[in-house]
Amino acid sequence: MALFGPVIILEHETMMSVWETIAWVGNTLIFMLAGIIIGNVKFSISALDIGMIFLVYLLTQLIRLVLVIFCYPYLHWAGYGMTIKEAAFVGWSGVR
């Protein structure tokens, strides 16, 4: 490996392709194992659980909005600048 490794590793595109493939395989294994483990567990979802999910979603949006408002002066001043419309977009679209 030491004899042939440097030739392959010196190419940036090849190295990035290898690491992206390793990351994809790792993510696939993690989610597959999580699905297998959770699929074997019998659980029930109550109304309290659904309410907590919505509460966490709303708190996440609120915290993101506060952070964007708090950091807006710096984001407006630094880099390419940020308008109010862009700040609103960042605050709203953060949760995927």
C-alpha positions in Angstrom: 0.0 0.0 0.0 2.8 2.4 0.8 4.2 1.9 -2.7 1.0 2.7 -4.6 -0.9 4.8 -2.0 0.7 8.3 -2.6 -0.2 8.2 -6.3 -3.9 7.7 -5.6 -4.1 9.9 -2.4 -2.4 13.0 -4.0 -5.4 13.4 -6.4 -7.9 15.5 -4.4 -11.0 14.3 -6.4 -10.2 10.7 -5.7 -9.6 11.3 -2.0 -12.9 13.2 -1.7 -14.7 10.5 -3.6 -13.4 7.8 -1.3 -14.3 9.7 1.8 -17.8 10.5 0.5 -18.3 6.8 -0.2 -17.2 5.8 3.2 -19.5 8.4 4.8 -22.4 7.2 2.7 -21.8 3.5 3.7 -21.5 4.6 7.4 -24.7 6.6 7.3 -26.5 3.7 5.5 -25.3 1.2 8.2 -26.3 3.5 11.1 -29.8 4.1 9.7 -30.3 0.4 8.8 -29.2 -0.7 12.3 -31.5 1.9 13.9 -34.4 0.7 11.8 -33.8 -2.9 12.7 -33.5 -2.1 16.4 -36.6 0.2 16.5 -38.6 -2.1 14.2 -38.3 -4.9 16.8 -39.4 -2.8 19.7 -43.2 -2.4 20.2 -44.1 1.1 21.4 -47.1 3.4 21.4 -47.3 7.1 20.8 -49.6 9.0 23.1 -51.1 12.5 22.7 -48.6 13.8 25.1 -45.8 12.6 22.8 -47.3 14.3 19.8 -47.7 17.5 21.9 -44.0 17.4 23.0 -42.9 16.9 19.3 -44.8 20.1 18.3 -43.4 21.9 21.4 -39.8 21.0 20.5 -40.5 22.1 16.9 -41.8 25.4 18.0 -38.9 25.9 20.5 -36.4 25.1 17.8 -37.9 27.7 15.4 -38.0 30.3 18.2 -34.4 29.6 19.2 -33.2 29.8 15.6 -35.1 33.1 15.2 -33.6 34.6 18.3 -30.1 33.6 17.1 -30.6 35.1 13.7 -31.9 38.3 15.2 -29.0 38.4 17.7 -26.4 37.7 15.0 -28.0 39.9 12.3 -25.8 43.0 12.8 -22.7 41.0 12.4 -24.0 39.0 9.4 -25.1 42.2 7.8 -21.7 43.8 8.3 -19.4 40.8 7.5 -19.0 38.8 4.4 -21.4 39.4 1.6 -24.0 41.1 3.8 -27.4 39.9 4.7 -30.7 41.6 4.1 -33.8 41.4 6.3 -35.5 39.0 3.7 -32.5 36.7 3.8 -32.4 36.7 7.6 -36.1 35.8 7.7 -35.5 33.0 5.2 -32.6 31.6 7.3 -34.7 31.8 10.4 -37.7 30.0 8.8 -36.0 27.4 6.6 -33.5 26.0 9.1 -35.4 22.9 10.1 -35.2 20.4 7.3 
